[in-house]
């Protein structure tokens, strides 16, 4: 029997990430519709790569060769690991669904995190995996060296039969090309799993030297690209192979560790809508906009606004 597993249920438009705001660092929630950020916790550590796995976050701090485990449900408490990422720079991290599967009568723990990183030469990138159940140990299964510069990785889905369990990942390269990457259990020899670069699945994304991405529903990739002008969100449909530009992330100079908010379970504080902006209007009516983006006090145009709009076609502040 062939059973397919999707990564997570679609969670809508809310993402989670670690950002550099220009004045410091912070854990934030991000909306893809308008790129607005909601602050979850301010930090001081400069992380250079990471992502979520099994309700935890795994990040690498600048200047350290170790991977830290961070618990968002415990106010982002950090546990320093002993795992050596075996490279100069960690780039991005993703993981499948953690579960135990039986293959040919033997149990395997699958869904461990995988990550990509720059190797010691500084010119190539590598893909590796480690066991999140004992992340403090120096355990990894296999490393695959790329000829091109890989900048992001995302888990897509998995399927299993009586003889194997295969996880599908997607890797984004700096030239905007996307490729499948397969992790298959059991691996040959003594390795826990085999890692192999699969087929080309699309392009059309801009060239980028740094990014992070997630897959919400087994088809749509959401990519956060770090550019000279800040962080830009894109959507890539793997069925139609089309790219859509979503929004710029307001207030973020750079971003690492993009994940689905459901994976990391922070408790969001709802907006109380106390900070409303000035009156705005168009040809259809007037309103005030809260800092969270929601509109309030909507109504029909006054005679004064109708006359002003007819002459200027520009929003002005409503008096009174």
C-alpha positions as CSV (number, residue, x, y, z in Angstrom):
1,X,0.0,0.0,0.0
2,X,1.3,3.5,-1.0
3,X,0.3,6.1,1.6
4,X,0.9,9.8,1.0
5,X,1.6,12.3,3.8
6,X,1.2,16.1,3.5
7,X,3.5,18.2,5.6
8,X,0.9,20.3,7.5
9,X,-2.6,21.4,7.1
10,X,-2.8,24.8,5.2
11,X,-2.4,27.6,7.8
12,X,-3.4,30.6,5.6
13,X,-1.2,33.6,5.5
14,X,0.7,33.7,8.8
15,X,4.4,32.9,8.9
16,X,7.0,32.9,11.6
17,X,10.7,34.0,11.3
18,X,13.7,35.6,12.9
19,X,14.5,39.1,11.5
20,X,17.0,41.8,11.6
21,X,15.1,45.1,11.9
22,X,18.2,47.3,11.6
23,X,18.1,48.3,15.2
24,X,18.0,44.7,16.6
25,X,16.7,41.2,16.2
26,X,13.3,39.7,16.9
27,X,11.0,36.7,16.5
28,X,8.0,37.9,14.5
29,X,4.8,36.7,12.8
30,X,4.3,37.9,9.2
31,X,1.2,38.2,7.0
32,X,1.8,37.4,3.4
33,X,-1.0,39.6,2.1
34,X,0.6,42.9,3.3
35,X,4.0,41.9,4.7
36,X,3.1,43.3,8.1
37,X,5.1,42.0,11.1
38,X,3.9,41.3,14.6
39,X,6.6,41.3,17.2
40,X,6.7,38.2,19.3
41,X,10.0,38.7,21.2
42,X,13.0,40.9,20.9
43,X,16.5,39.2,20.9
44,X,20.2,40.2,20.7
45,X,21.7,37.1,19.1
46,X,22.6,37.2,15.4
47,X,21.4,34.0,13.8
48,X,22.6,33.1,10.3
49,X,20.2,30.2,9.4
50,X,17.7,27.8,10.7
51,X,14.1,26.6,10.7
52,X,11.4,24.7,12.6
53,X,11.1,21.0,13.3
54,X,8.6,19.1,15.5
55,X,7.5,22.2,17.4
56,X,11.1,23.3,18.0
57,X,13.4,25.8,16.2
58,X,17.0,25.0,15.3
59,X,19.2,27.9,14.6
60,X,23.0,28.6,14.2
61,X,24.4,31.8,15.8
62,X,27.0,33.8,13.9
63,X,30.5,32.8,14.8
64,X,29.5,29.4,16.3
65,X,29.7,26.0,14.7
66,X,26.9,24.6,16.9
67,X,23.2,24.4,16.4
68,X,20.9,25.7,19.2
69,X,17.5,24.3,20.0
70,X,14.9,27.0,20.7
71,X,11.5,26.4,22.3
72,X,8.9,29.0,21.2
73,X,6.4,27.6,23.7
74,X,8.8,28.4,26.5
75,X,9.4,32.1,25.6
76,X,12.0,31.0,23.1
77,X,14.2,29.4,25.7
78,X,17.6,28.4,24.1
79,X,19.4,25.1,24.7
80,X,22.9,25.1,23.5
81,X,23.7,22.0,21.5
82,X,26.9,20.1,20.9
83,X,26.0,19.2,17.3
84,X,28.7,20.6,14.9
85,X,27.2,21.6,11.6
86,X,30.5,20.7,9.9
87,X,30.7,23.8,7.8
88,X,31.3,27.5,7.9
89,X,27.8,28.8,7.5
90,X,24.4,27.3,8.1
91,X,22.0,28.5,5.4
92,X,18.4,27.1,5.9
93,X,16.7,24.2,7.7
94,X,13.5,22.2,7.2
95,X,12.0,18.9,8.3
96,X,9.4,16.3,7.5
97,X,6.7,15.1,9.9
98,X,8.2,13.2,12.8
99,X,6.9,9.7,13.1
100,X,8.0,6.1,13.4
101,X,7.5,3.9,10.4
102,X,8.1,0.1,9.9
103,X,9.9,-0.9,6.8
104,X,10.7,-4.6,6.1
105,X,10.0,-5.3,9.8
106,X,12.3,-2.7,11.1
107,X,11.3,0.6,12.8
108,X,12.8,3.9,11.6
109,X,12.4,7.4,13.1
110,X,11.7,9.7,10.1
111,X,11.1,13.4,9.7
112,X,14.4,14.5,11.1
113,X,15.6,18.0,10.2
114,X,17.7,18.6,7.2
115,X,19.8,21.6,6.4
116,X,22.0,23.2,3.8
117,X,25.2,25.0,4.6
118,X,28.4,26.4,3.0
119,X,31.3,23.9,3.2
120,X,34.7,24.8,4.4
121,X,35.9,26.0,1.0
122,X,33.3,28.8,1.0
123,X,32.5,28.0,-2.6
124,X,30.0,25.1,-2.5
125,X,27.0,24.2,-0.5
126,X,26.0,21.0,1.2
127,X,22.9,19.2,2.3
128,X,22.9,17.3,5.6
129,X,20.6,15.9,8.2
130,X,20.7,15.3,11.9
131,X,18.5,13.6,14.5
132,X,16.4,16.1,16.4
133,X,15.7,13.5,19.2
134,X,19.3,13.8,20.2
135,X,20.4,17.0,18.6
136,X,23.1,17.6,21.2
137,X,25.0,14.6,19.7
138,X,27.2,14.9,16.6
139,X,24.9,12.7,14.5
140,X,24.2,13.1,10.8
141,X,23.2,10.7,8.1
142,X,24.6,11.9,4.8
143,X,26.0,15.0,3.1
144,X,25.4,15.9,-0.5
145,X,27.6,18.5,-2.0
146,X,26.1,20.8,-4.7
147,X,28.0,22.3,-7.6
148,X,25.7,25.4,-7.5
149,X,24.9,27.7,-4.6
150,X,21.8,26.5,-2.6
151,X,20.0,29.1,-0.6
152,X,16.9,27.5,0.8
153,X,15.2,24.1,1.5
154,X,11.6,23.2,2.2
155,X,9.8,19.9,3.0
156,X,6.9,19.2,0.6
157,X,5.4,15.7,1.3
158,X,6.2,12.0,1.7
159,X,5.0,8.6,0.7
160,X,5.6,5.1,2.0
161,X,5.3,1.5,0.9
162,X,6.2,-1.8,2.7
163,X,9.8,-1.4,1.4
164,X,10.7,2.3,1.7
165,X,9.7,5.7,3.1
166,X,10.5,8.7,0.9
167,X,10.4,12.3,1.8
168,X,10.3,15.0,-0.9
169,X,12.1,18.3,-0.3
170,X,12.6,21.3,-2.7
171,X,15.9,23.2,-2.9
172,X,16.1,26.8,-4.2
173,X,19.4,27.8,-5.8
174,X,20.8,31.3,-6.1
175,X,19.9,31.5,-9.8
176,X,16.2,31.1,-9.1
177,X,16.1,27.4,-10.1
178,X,14.1,24.9,-8.0
179,X,14.9,21.1,-7.8
180,X,13.4,18.2,-6.0
181,X,15.6,16.5,-3.4
182,X,14.6,13.0,-2.1
183,X,15.4,11.5,1.3
184,X,14.8,7.7,1.3
185,X,14.6,5.3,4.2
186,X,16.3,2.9,4.6
187,X,19.5,4.0,3.1
188,X,22.2,1.7,1.6
189,X,25.0,0.5,3.8
190,X,25.1,1.9,7.3
191,X,23.5,5.3,6.6
192,X,20.0,6.0,8.0
193,X,18.8,7.5,4.8
194,X,19.9,8.2,1.2
195,X,19.9,11.7,-0.1
196,X,19.7,12.4,-3.8
197,X,19.1,15.5,-6.0
198,X,16.0,14.9,-8.1
199,X,14.5,16.6,-11.1
200,X,14.2,20.2,-12.1
201,X,10.8,21.6,-11.1
202,X,10.8,25.2,-12.2
203,X,12.3,28.7,-12.3
204,X,11.2,32.2,-12.7
205,X,12.2,33.4,-9.3
206,X,14.8,36.3,-9.2
207,X,18.4,35.5,-8.5
208,X,19.1,35.8,-4.8
209,X,22.0,35.1,-2.5
210,X,20.0,34.5,0.7
211,X,16.5,33.2,1.3
212,X,14.2,30.9,3.4
213,X,11.1,29.1,2.3
214,X,8.2,26.8,3.4
215,X,5.6,24.7,1.7
216,X,2.1,24.9,3.3
217,X,0.0,22.5,1.3
218,X,2.2,20.2,-0.8
219,X,2.1,22.6,-3.8
220,X,2.6,26.2,-2.9
221,X,6.1,27.4,-1.9
222,X,6.3,30.7,0.1
223,X,9.8,32.2,-0.3
224,X,11.3,35.0,1.7
225,X,14.2,36.5,-0.4
226,X,16.7,38.8,1.3
227,X,17.5,41.6,-1.2
228,X,19.3,44.9,-1.0
229,X,16.0,46.7,-0.3
230,X,14.9,44.3,2.4
231,X,12.8,41.1,2.5
232,X,10.5,40.2,-0.4
233,X,7.9,37.4,-0.2
234,X,7.1,35.3,-3.3
235,X,4.7,32.5,-4.0
236,X,5.6,29.6,-6.3
237,X,2.9,27.2,-7.6
238,X,4.6,23.9,-8.3
239,X,1.7,22.6,-10.5
240,X,1.4,25.6,-12.8
241,X,5.1,26.6,-12.3
242,X,4.1,30.2,-11.9
243,X,5.6,32.9,-9.6
244,X,3.6,35.6,-7.8
245,X,5.1,38.5,-5.9
246,X,3.3,38.7,-2.5
247,X,4.6,41.6,-0.4
248,X,7.6,43.3,1.1
249,X,8.1,42.5,4.8
250,X,7.8,45.9,6.4
251,X,10.6,46.8,8.9
252,X,12.8,43.8,8.1
253,X,16.3,44.2,6.7
254,X,16.9,40.5,6.5
255,X,15.3,37.2,7.6
256,X,16.2,33.7,8.5
257,X,14.3,30.6,9.7
258,X,11.0,31.0,7.9
259,X,8.4,28.5,9.1
260,X,4.7,28.1,9.3
261,X,3.3,29.6,12.4
262,X,1.4,26.4,13.3
263,X,4.7,24.6,13.6
264,X,6.1,26.7,16.4
265,X,2.9,27.5,18.4
266,X,3.6,31.1,19.6
267,X,0.6,32.7,21.4
268,X,-0.4,35.8,19.4
269,X,-1.8,38.8,21.2
270,X,-4.8,40.1,19.4
271,X,-4.8,43.8,18.3
272,X,-7.0,46.0,20.5
273,X,-7.5,48.5,17.6
274,X,-6.7,51.5,19.7
275,X,-4.2,53.1,17.3
276,X,-6.4,54.2,14.4
277,X,-5.0,56.5,11.7
278,X,-6.4,59.7,10.1
279,X,-9.5,59.7,8.0
280,X,-9.1,58.3,4.5
281,X,-11.5,58.0,1.6
282,X,-12.0,57.1,-2.0
283,X,-14.9,57.3,-4.4
284,X,-16.8,54.6,-2.5
285,X,-16.6,55.9,1.1
286,X,-14.4,56.9,4.1
287,X,-12.7,55.0,6.9
288,X,-9.9,54.8,9.4
289,X,-7.1,52.2,9.3
290,X,-5.7,50.5,12.4
291,X,-2.0,49.8,12.6
292,X,-2.8,46.1,12.1
293,X,-4.3,46.9,8.7
294,X,-8.0,46.5,9.5
295,X,-10.4,49.3,8.5
296,X,-12.9,50.9,11.0
297,X,-15.6,53.6,11.1
298,X,-16.4,53.0,7.5
299,X,-19.2,55.1,6.0
300,X,-20.6,57.0,3.0
301,X,-18.8,60.0,1.7
302,X,-19.8,63.4,3.1
303,X,-20.7,66.2,0.7
304,X,-17.4,67.9,1.5
305,X,-15.5,64.7,0.5
306,X,-17.5,64.2,-2.7
307,X,-16.6,67.8,-3.8
308,X,-12.9,67.4,-2.8
309,X,-12.5,64.0,-4.5
310,X,-14.1,65.3,-7.7
311,X,-11.4,68.0,-7.9
312,X,-8.4,66.2,-6.6
313,X,-8.9,62.4,-6.9
314,X,-6.6,62.3,-3.9
315,X,-7.4,61.1,-0.4
316,X,-7.4,63.9,2.1
317,X,-8.0,64.0,5.8
318,X,-11.6,64.3,6.9
319,X,-12.4,67.2,9.1
320,X,-14.5,66.9,12.2
